[in-house]
Amino acid sequence: MKVALGQFVVSREWQENANTCLRLMKEAKAGGADLLVLPEGILARDIADPDIVLKSAQPLDGPFATQLLDASRGSDMTIIMTVHTPDGNGRVWNVLIAIRDGEILTQYRKLHLYDAFSAKESTNVTPGEDVPELVDVAGLKVGLMTCYDVRFPELARRLVLDGADLLVLPAAWVKGPLKEAHWEVLVTARALENTSYVVAVGECGERNIGNSLVVDPLGVAVARAAEGPALVFADIDPARIAHARRILPVLENRRFAKPELNKASA
C-alpha cells in the first residue's frame, strides 16, 4: 500500500480548504497513492476564534464533503480526514470520515476530547460513544484514531486486536513546550507496542506543529514532513508487519484482555 500524507494550513474559509483538499487528492492519485490522509478539523481554523468549529460546522451532505465525494468518484483511492458536523443540540461532533469512489465508507466521532494544556475541546464538541470500525484499503485493515486519541493506548491496542495492520491519525497538534517531542514519542510508542504502522498527519501553521510522519511496526520513522505544507508518500509493507510480529510477539505475549470502551465516562 502507498500512503500520502497531505499536510497543510487550514484557513477560516471552508471553500479554500476544500480547494486545497481537491488539489492534494489529485496530486496523491497522480503519485499512485492508495490512501490519502489529511489533518483534523479541516473545515475551518482561526486561532483568534475558539468558536469557529460551531460557526463553520457542516453536515456530511453539506457542500464541503459533497465536493470531495464528487471528486473521488471513479477512483479507488481512499481519503481520510476529520470535519466538524452539527450534533443537533448546539454543539458539534469531531467526525473522522473515510471516503472512496463517491461514498462515505465509515465515520468515527472522536472519543477523547482535548481537555488539556489549558484547552477545553468539550466546550463545543460532543464526544463519540463507539469504537471505530476498521476500513479495508488495498488489502490491509486500517484502524482510525483522531489527535488526542494517541495519548490513550487502549484505543490503539483495541483496534490492533480487532485486526488493524496500520493506524491512521489525523491531528491538529497544538504547539507548546515539549509538544513536538510528545507527538513523536506517542506516535512511535503506539506503533512499536502494537507492531503496526502509524500514519500520523498534522495540520501546520501558526498554531499547530505539522511534523506529519509514518512510523513502522518496529518504531522506525520511514517518512516525515517538517513544519510547512507538504505532500509526503510512504510505502506500507505487509512483510514488515509480519516480520515485526514474528520477532516481537507482544500481541501474543500480552496478559491483559482486549480493552473495552467505558461509555459511562464519555
Secondary structure, DSSP 4 states (H G I P E B T S, - for coil): -EEEEEE-B--S-HHHHHHHHHHHHHHHHHTT-SEEE--S--S---TT-TTHHHHH---TTSHHHHHHHHHHTT---EEEEEEEEE-SSSSEEEEEEEEETTEEEEEEE-SS----TT--GGGTBPPP-SPPPPEEETTEEEEE--GGGGG-HHHHHHHHHTT-SEEEEEE--B--TTHHHHHHHHHHHHHHHHTSEEEEEE-BSSSBB---EEE-TTS-EEEE--SS-EEEEEE--HHHHHHHHHHS-HHHH--SPPP---GGG-
